[in-house]
Amino acid sequence: MAEFSIENNPWSEASWKDQANEWITKELTHRGNVLMGPIEEVQNTIWSYVSKVPTSTGYYYFKAVTASLKHEVPLTALLAEIAPTFVPEVIVADTQRNWLLLGDGGQTLKSVTRADGDMTRWEGMVRHLARLQIQMIAQKEQLLATGIFDRRLHVLPQLYTEALENTPLLLIGEGGLREGELEQLHAFAPQVYEMCEALAVYHIPETLHHDDLGAGNILVNGERCLFFDWSDSAVAHPFFTLMIVLRYAEAVLECGEETLERITAAYLSCWTEYEPLERLHEALALALRLAKLCRALSWQHILGHLTPQQRGEYADAFPYWLQVFLGTEE
């Protein structure tokens, strides 16, 4: 079972924001920017802090993450270096303090979709996503060196077995797993191994996976889509990311089957160099199931570094995604 160290977010300390704002001001003025107003806090959670900075050349965004998610900083910097057309501009990446200073990348896909209801934009977005993932296939070792999660198919069965040993996080009979579900999950272990082996047969290389790619983590800038908030990221089967995208479109934006099929077709069309379309659909069916296990593992990691009090409303997220994977929840 993975060992977790409980951590506190540094932005809960009174002097931290003053230090961060001083750093932001120094970095931006050094680059010729003039602050045009106060630095505004826009997000303050147990695992990250974000502020918005108005300057003479536009807005900038500051982000700090906890130590357990520190890989987001070097990963974002790596993507900005290797694939700059797919991520916001990185002004500074401080890997010692787990701080990022980013340029403004435009409006979120969430806000523009809610404004005009145009889901055809999502077809272009998933093509951008696939192009990024294909570009990063050759960079697997560099990706892993940033500290992102290793969720490759050959390690998933072992991660699954270890996850089921983390009984305090499973909340059995306490709003998490229900009676008998842990036994069902244990009994399913051989099938997890078989599913991973079956998916590995398809010639689709493992690469960068964004495990929280909701529309709020995608920016629209003209014809470009920029992807950010890489704290839940892994080297894994690329189709895992499509599960997140489709689930968001269906559950949050209430998209129908026809729209979901168009998004899926747009994404898979980018992978026909690796397998014929029929086999891509076969691989996707396996990947969509295993992606739910991957999501459970992300929540296990996040919650494992928090106290029961800190977990709050998210405490049941890990057992819930195991239930989704098992098929006892939707």
N, C-alpha and C positions, 0 to 999 in steps of 0.2 A: 504494500500500500504506500502511495506517495506520502512523504512527510511534508507538512505545511508549517510555516512559521507565521504566527499572527503579527500583523503589522498595523500601524496607525498612519492615517494620512497626514502628511506634514502641514497641509494647509489648514488644519484645525488649530495650529499654533498662531497666536496673535501677531507675531512679528513676521510670519512667513510671507504674507501678501505684500508687506512693505518691501521685503527683500526681492520678491519676484517682480514687483512693479519697477523697482530701481533697475533691475537687470534688463527688463523689457525696454525701458526708456533709454538706457545706455546703448543697447544693441541697435535700436532704431535710429537714434540721433546720430550715432556713429556712421550710419549709412545715409545720412542727409535728410532724414524725416523729422518733421516737427509735430509733436503731439497737439491735437486740436480739441482735446477734451479729456475727461477722466477715463481711466481704464475701467471697463464695465465687466463685472462678473456675469457670465452667462450659464455656467454649469458648475455645480459643486456637489459631487457625490463621494461615496466612500472610496472609490477607486480612481477618480480623475477630477481635475479642476480645469476649467476653460474660462478665459477672459477675452474680451474684444477691445481692440486698441484703435481709436480714430487718429489718423495722421494726415499730414498735408498731401500724401500720395495715395490715400485710401485706407481701408481697414486692414489690420493684421490680427492674427489670432494666436494666443498663447495657450499651451496645454501642458499640464503636469500630470504624470501618472504615478501610481504606487509602484513599489519595488517589484511586486509580483507580476506586473505588466510592463516592466521597463523595456522589454524587447520592442515595444512600439516605436521608441525613439530611434534606435539604429536601423530598424526596418524601414521606417518612413524616409530616413536619410538615404538609405540604399536605393529605394525606389525612385527618389528624386534624382539620384545620380544616373541610374540605369534606364529608367522609364519615365522621364520627366513630364511627358505629355499625359500621363495617367493619374498624377497626384498633384495636390497643391504645391506651390513653391515653398521650399524649406529655406527659411532665412537663417536660422541657427538650430542645431540639434545638440543639446548639452546632455551627453550620455552619463555624466557623473551625477547630475541632479535630476535626470529623467524629465527634462524640459524640452519643449518644441516651440519654435516661433515660426508661424506659417503666414504666407500671403493669402489674400482673399481669393477664393476660387470660384465665386459666384453664388447662386442660389441653390438650395438643396432640391434634389429631385422630388422630395416630399412636398415642399412648398409649391413648386411650379405645377406638379400634378394635381394637387388639391385646388389650385387656382383655375386651371383650364380643363382638367379631366382627360387630358390627351395621353392615352397609354401607348400610342405608337412610338413615343419617345423612348419607352422602355426597351423596344426592340433594338434600337441603336445603342442603348446603354449596355445590354448584355453582349452585343458584339464587341464593344470596347473592353468589357470585362474579359472576354475570351482572348482578345488580342494581347492584353496584359499578361494573362496566365500563360499563353503560348510563348511570349517573349521571355518569361521568367523560368521556363523549363530548364534551360541550360544553367540557371543560377541556383540550383537547389542547395548546394553546399554553402554558398554565400547567405542564402536565406536562413538556413539552419544555424549558421554562425552568429546571427543576430539574437538567437535565443528564442525564436518563435517555436510553437509547439510542433512536435513531430507526430503527425497523425497518418503516416504512410500505412498502406494496407498491411504490410508485414508486421507492424507493431500494434495495430488496433486490437487484435484479440487479447493480447496481454494487458493492454490498457483497460479493456473491458473487464477482465477478471479482477484486476486490482481495484477498479472503481467499485465493484460490488462488495469489497471488503471494508469500504469506508462507511460503516453502518451509522455513525452519528449524523452524517450528512444526508442519509437516506430518509430520515424522519419516519421510520416505520410506525404506522398507527398514529402518527402525530401530524397529519396533514400532508405526508409525503407518500411513500409506498404503502399500498394497502396489504391486508393479510394475504399471504400466498404469492405476492408479486416477486419478492426476492427469490423465492424458490423457482419461479418461472424464469426469471432472468438468469439464474445459475444454469438451469436446464437448457437455456438457449445458447450457451457458450459454444458448443460444437458448430451450431449453425452460423454464428458470427465468423468463425474461422472459415467455414465453407463459403460464405458470402464474399469474404475478402479474397479468397483464392479465386473464386469465379470472376470477380470484377477485375482482378489482376491479369486475367487472360486477354482482356481487350487491350489493344495497343494504344492506350491513352496515357501519356506520361503524367506522373504526379508533379505538382507544381504549387504555386501560391494559391492559398485558399483563404477567403475572408469569411469568418464564421459569424459575422454580425452585419451583413450587408443589407440592412434596411434602407429605405429611400432617404432617411435622414443622414446617412453616411455616404451619400453620393452628391456631388456638386455638378450643376449644369452650367457650362460656360461656352455659349455659342453651340457649336456642333460637338464640342468635347464633353466628356464625362470624367470627372475627377473623383477618385476613391480615397477615403480617409478613415480615420479611427480604426487603426490596424491592431488594436490590443488583443482582439480575438482572432488571431491569424495563425496559420499552420502551413507546413508542407504536407499536402494531402492530395486526394483525388480531386481534380478541378471541378467536377460536377457537383461536389458537395455544396459549393457556393450557390448553385442554382436552386437548391432546396430552400435556402434562406430567402432568396429573391422571390420565388414563387409563393412561398408561404406568406410573406409580407404582402404581396400584391393581392392575394386571396383574402387574407384575414383582416388586413387593415384597410385596403382600398376596395374590398368586396368585388374583385374582378371575377368575371365568369370564366367558364371553361374555354371558350373560344379565345379570349385574350391570353389566358395562360398558355394555350397551345401555340399562339403566335410568338410569344416570348421564348418558349422552349425551342421552337423551330429556328428562330433567329440565332439563338445561342449555339445550337447543335450544328448549324450550317458552317460555323467557323472551324469545326473539328473534323471535317470530312477528309482531310489529308491523312488522318490517323486511322479511321475506320469508315466503312460505308454507313449511310444514314440509318439503315435498319439495325445494324449492330450498335450504333451510338444510342439508339432508343433502348436497346436491351441493356446496355451498360448503365444508362441513366436510371432505369428502374431499380437496379441494385444500389446505385450511388445515392439515390434519394432516401433509401431506407438507412444506409450506413451513415449518412450525413446527420441523422437525428442522434445517433450515438456520439458523433463528433461534437455536436452541440451540447450534449449532456456533459461530456468531458471538459468543455470550456467552462461550464458553470461549476463543475466540481473544483476546478483550479481556482476560480474567482472566490467562491464561498469558503474554500478551505483555508484561505488566508484571513478570514474575518471571524470575529467572535459571534456567538449566536445572537447577541444584541445588535451587532452591526449588520447582520444579514437581512434583518427586517422583512420587508415584503417580498424579497427575492429568495428567502430561505428554502422554498419548495421548488426552485427552478431546476436543480439537479435531478431530484427524483421524478419531477414532472417530465423532463425530456427522456429519461429512461422509460417511463410509461409510454410516451409517444413512440419511442423506438420499439417497445414491446408490442404496441398496438392496443393498449388498454385505455389510452387517452388520445385525443386528436390534436 
